[in-house]
């Protein structure tokens, strides 16, 4: 079993391309053949009408689980669908083994509706530290990758988010109200202020990619599920951005965060959005 960061770095140097290949194969074999071809019996609800799961989600996660553990013996997988079946399996994020955090189809609602706004998310973490991530939008032909300390890339080109344009309203993607508590709704409403232009988010993974590309300025999310955030948080960090909770601390993938939290293209924007979420007018 891998025990230290140096060994994980060596693994990534030797096998990052193999992980990318596994992500691409999962999409090619299990996701894209079902896109715009789903039968009614291949779509189910989990917690409600906005929380969907399909055969593509289940089969792609199974494919990735086998492939990723095969590449890194001794590692474990925390996947959205496996955790839904067995919530206790989420605790592996806090364990000693390297953990693959997997969302096989992020943006399942968009996938079901035949839109292109979905992606496959994979991140590798150890002892609560994100080490690498892959964000693959197969319908758009885009692959974004990040390795801690080595930068973020989209289709091989380096990403740099940079600061927002001066004088323009901040573009902030926010949680859907169906997934927020009353307190979180009040916090998010604070973003409806001059100088900020909030909008409902789509696929979390693609929202993070938009921040890393400098196409969006920040996110404001009110849920902690690591499979939605892990890959994108590292992508934003390696593109020069940062993330903060309402208490001004970085978001922790292991949980116990003060929500909502933000990921932003630069530190000043993150501080501004976090302060608004904390009820501090700026």
C-alpha positions as CSV (number, residue, x, y, z in Angstrom):
1,X,0.0,0.0,0.0
2,X,1.2,3.5,-0.8
3,X,2.2,5.3,2.4
4,X,3.6,8.7,1.5
5,X,3.3,11.6,-0.8
6,X,6.6,11.0,-2.5
7,X,5.4,7.5,-3.6
8,X,2.1,8.9,-4.8
9,X,4.0,11.5,-6.9
10,X,6.0,8.7,-8.4
11,X,2.8,6.8,-9.2
12,X,1.3,9.9,-10.9
13,X,4.5,10.4,-12.9
14,X,4.3,6.9,-14.2
15,X,0.6,6.3,-14.4
16,X,-1.3,9.6,-14.9
17,X,-1.8,8.7,-18.6
18,X,-3.2,5.3,-17.6
19,X,-5.8,7.0,-15.3
20,X,-6.7,9.3,-18.2
21,X,-7.2,6.2,-20.4
22,X,-9.4,4.6,-17.9
23,X,-11.6,7.7,-17.6
24,X,-11.9,7.9,-21.4
25,X,-12.7,4.2,-21.7
26,X,-15.4,4.4,-19.0
27,X,-17.1,7.1,-21.0
28,X,-16.6,5.5,-24.3
29,X,-17.9,2.1,-23.2
30,X,-20.5,2.9,-20.6
31,X,-21.7,6.5,-20.9
32,X,-21.7,7.7,-24.4
33,X,-23.5,4.7,-25.9
34,X,-26.4,5.5,-23.6
35,X,-26.4,9.3,-24.2
36,X,-29.6,10.3,-25.9
37,X,-30.6,6.6,-26.0
38,X,-31.7,6.0,-22.5
39,X,-34.8,3.8,-22.1
40,X,-37.3,4.6,-19.3
41,X,-36.2,1.6,-17.3
42,X,-32.6,2.8,-17.3
43,X,-33.4,5.9,-15.3
44,X,-34.2,5.9,-11.6
45,X,-34.8,8.5,-8.8
46,X,-32.7,8.4,-5.6
47,X,-33.8,11.0,-3.1
48,X,-36.2,12.9,-5.4
49,X,-37.1,14.0,-8.9
50,X,-34.0,16.1,-9.2
51,X,-31.7,13.4,-8.0
52,X,-31.4,10.9,-10.8
53,X,-29.3,7.8,-11.5
54,X,-28.9,5.8,-14.7
55,X,-27.4,2.6,-15.9
56,X,-24.6,4.8,-17.3
57,X,-23.8,6.0,-13.7
58,X,-23.7,2.6,-12.2
59,X,-21.8,0.8,-15.0
60,X,-19.2,3.6,-15.4
61,X,-18.5,3.7,-11.7
62,X,-18.1,-0.1,-11.6
63,X,-15.7,0.1,-14.6
64,X,-13.7,2.9,-12.9
65,X,-13.6,1.2,-9.6
66,X,-12.0,-1.9,-11.1
67,X,-9.6,0.0,-13.3
68,X,-8.4,2.5,-10.7
69,X,-7.8,0.0,-7.9
70,X,-6.0,-2.2,-10.5
71,X,-3.6,0.7,-11.3
72,X,-3.0,1.5,-7.6
73,X,-3.1,-1.7,-5.5
74,X,-4.1,-0.9,-1.9
75,X,-6.2,2.1,-2.8
76,X,-9.9,2.4,-2.3
77,X,-12.8,4.1,-4.2
78,X,-15.4,6.4,-2.8
79,X,-18.0,6.6,-5.6
80,X,-21.3,8.4,-5.6
81,X,-23.4,5.3,-6.4
82,X,-21.5,2.9,-4.0
83,X,-22.0,5.4,-1.2
84,X,-25.7,5.7,-2.0
85,X,-25.9,1.9,-1.6
86,X,-23.7,1.8,1.5
87,X,-23.3,5.2,3.2
88,X,-20.7,3.9,5.6
89,X,-18.2,3.5,2.6
90,X,-17.8,7.3,2.6
91,X,-15.6,7.0,5.7
92,X,-12.8,5.7,3.5
93,X,-12.0,9.4,2.7
94,X,-10.8,9.7,6.3
95,X,-8.8,6.5,6.2
96,X,-5.1,5.7,5.7
97,X,-5.3,4.3,2.2
98,X,-5.1,6.5,-1.0
99,X,-8.7,7.1,-2.1
100,X,-10.1,7.6,-5.5
101,X,-13.1,9.9,-5.4
102,X,-15.4,9.2,-8.3
103,X,-18.5,10.8,-9.8
104,X,-19.2,8.7,-12.9
105,X,-21.7,11.1,-14.4
106,X,-21.7,14.6,-12.8
107,X,-24.8,16.4,-14.2
108,X,-27.0,13.3,-14.5
109,X,-30.0,15.5,-15.1
110,X,-28.4,17.1,-18.1
111,X,-27.3,13.7,-19.3
112,X,-30.8,12.3,-19.1
113,X,-32.2,15.3,-21.0
114,X,-29.6,14.8,-23.8
115,X,-27.6,18.0,-23.0
116,X,-23.9,18.1,-23.3
117,X,-23.4,19.6,-19.8
118,X,-22.2,16.5,-18.0
119,X,-18.8,15.1,-17.1
120,X,-16.9,12.3,-15.4
121,X,-15.0,13.3,-12.3
122,X,-12.0,11.4,-10.8
123,X,-9.7,12.6,-8.0
124,X,-7.0,11.0,-6.0
125,X,-6.5,12.0,-2.4
126,X,-4.4,10.8,0.6
127,X,-4.8,11.9,4.2
128,X,-7.3,14.5,3.2
129,X,-5.0,16.1,0.6
130,X,-6.0,16.2,-3.1
131,X,-3.2,14.9,-5.2
132,X,-4.6,14.7,-8.8
133,X,-7.8,15.1,-10.7
134,X,-9.4,14.4,-14.0
135,X,-12.5,16.2,-15.4
136,X,-13.8,14.7,-18.6
137,X,-16.7,16.1,-20.6
138,X,-17.0,13.5,-23.4
139,X,-19.9,15.1,-25.3
140,X,-17.8,18.3,-25.5
141,X,-14.5,16.5,-26.2
142,X,-12.8,18.2,-23.2
143,X,-10.4,16.8,-20.7
144,X,-9.1,18.9,-17.8
145,X,-6.4,17.5,-15.5
146,X,-4.5,18.7,-12.5
147,X,-1.6,17.3,-10.3
148,X,-0.8,19.1,-7.1
149,X,2.2,21.4,-7.7
150,X,2.3,20.7,-11.5
151,X,-0.5,22.9,-12.7
152,X,-3.9,22.5,-14.4
153,X,-4.5,21.8,-18.0
154,X,-7.3,21.6,-20.5
155,X,-6.7,19.4,-23.5
156,X,-2.9,19.8,-22.9
157,X,-3.0,23.6,-22.5
158,X,-2.1,25.2,-19.2
159,X,-5.0,26.9,-17.4
160,X,-4.6,30.2,-15.5
161,X,-7.8,31.7,-14.1
162,X,-6.4,35.2,-13.3
163,X,-8.4,37.9,-11.6
164,X,-11.8,39.1,-12.8
165,X,-12.1,42.1,-15.1
166,X,-12.3,45.3,-13.0
167,X,-15.7,46.9,-12.9
168,X,-17.7,43.9,-14.0
169,X,-20.2,42.1,-11.9
170,X,-18.9,38.8,-10.4
171,X,-20.3,35.8,-12.2
172,X,-21.1,33.3,-9.4
173,X,-22.7,29.8,-9.9
174,X,-24.8,28.9,-6.9
175,X,-26.5,25.8,-5.4
176,X,-29.9,24.9,-6.6
177,X,-32.4,25.9,-3.9
178,X,-33.8,22.4,-3.7
179,X,-30.6,21.3,-2.1
180,X,-30.3,24.0,0.6
181,X,-31.5,24.5,4.2
182,X,-33.3,27.6,5.2
183,X,-30.0,29.0,6.7
184,X,-28.1,28.2,3.5
185,X,-30.8,29.9,1.4
186,X,-30.4,33.0,3.5
187,X,-26.6,32.9,3.0
188,X,-26.9,32.5,-0.7
189,X,-29.4,35.3,-1.0
190,X,-26.7,37.6,0.3
191,X,-25.1,37.2,-3.1
192,X,-28.0,39.2,-4.6
193,X,-26.1,42.5,-4.1
194,X,-24.7,45.1,-6.5
195,X,-21.6,43.9,-8.1
196,X,-22.5,40.2,-8.0
197,X,-24.4,38.3,-10.6
198,X,-25.5,34.9,-9.2
199,X,-27.0,32.1,-11.3
200,X,-28.1,28.5,-10.7
201,X,-25.3,26.0,-11.3
202,X,-25.3,23.1,-13.7
203,X,-22.8,20.3,-13.4
204,X,-20.5,21.1,-10.5
205,X,-17.5,19.7,-12.3
206,X,-18.1,21.9,-15.3
207,X,-18.7,25.0,-13.1
208,X,-15.3,24.4,-11.5
209,X,-13.7,24.1,-15.0
210,X,-15.3,27.4,-15.9
211,X,-13.7,29.1,-12.9
212,X,-10.3,27.5,-13.7
213,X,-10.6,28.8,-17.3
214,X,-11.6,32.3,-16.1
215,X,-15.0,32.0,-17.8
216,X,-16.8,32.2,-14.4
217,X,-15.6,34.0,-11.3
218,X,-16.7,31.8,-8.4
219,X,-19.0,29.1,-7.2
220,X,-21.1,29.1,-4.0
221,X,-22.1,25.6,-3.1
222,X,-24.0,24.3,-0.1
223,X,-23.4,20.6,0.0
224,X,-20.2,18.6,0.8
225,X,-20.3,15.4,-1.3
226,X,-16.7,15.0,-2.2
227,X,-17.4,13.4,-5.6
228,X,-18.9,16.7,-6.8
229,X,-16.1,18.9,-5.5
230,X,-12.7,17.1,-5.2
231,X,-11.7,17.1,-8.9
232,X,-12.8,20.7,-9.4
233,X,-11.2,22.1,-6.3
234,X,-7.8,20.9,-7.2
235,X,-8.3,22.1,-10.8
236,X,-9.1,25.6,-9.5
237,X,-6.2,25.6,-7.1
238,X,-3.7,24.6,-9.8
239,X,-5.1,27.3,-12.1
240,X,-4.2,29.9,-9.5
241,X,-7.6,30.1,-7.6
242,X,-8.6,29.1,-4.1
243,X,-11.5,28.0,-2.0
244,X,-12.9,29.2,1.3
245,X,-15.8,28.4,3.7
246,X,-17.8,31.0,5.5
247,X,-15.3,31.0,8.3
248,X,-12.5,31.8,5.9
249,X,-11.0,28.3,6.0
250,X,-10.2,26.1,3.0
251,X,-12.9,23.5,2.2
252,X,-12.1,20.0,3.6
253,X,-13.0,17.0,1.5
254,X,-13.4,15.0,4.7
255,X,-16.3,17.2,5.7
256,X,-17.4,19.3,8.7
257,X,-17.3,22.5,6.7
258,X,-19.2,25.7,7.4
259,X,-21.5,25.9,4.4
260,X,-22.0,27.4,1.9
261,X,-18.5,27.7,0.6
262,X,-16.9,29.2,-2.4
263,X,-14.2,28.4,-5.0
264,X,-12.9,31.4,-6.9
265,X,-10.5,32.3,-9.6
266,X,-8.3,34.4,-7.2
267,X,-8.0,35.0,-3.5
268,X,-9.6,38.4,-3.5
269,X,-12.7,37.1,-5.1
270,X,-12.9,34.1,-2.7
271,X,-12.6,36.4,0.3
272,X,-15.4,38.7,-1.1
273,X,-17.8,35.8,-1.8
274,X,-17.0,34.1,1.5
275,X,-17.6,37.3,3.4
276,X,-21.0,37.8,1.7
277,X,-22.0,34.2,2.5
278,X,-21.0,34.9,6.2
279,X,-23.3,37.8,6.2
280,X,-20.6,40.5,6.1
281,X,-21.6,43.1,3.5
282,X,-18.6,44.1,1.3
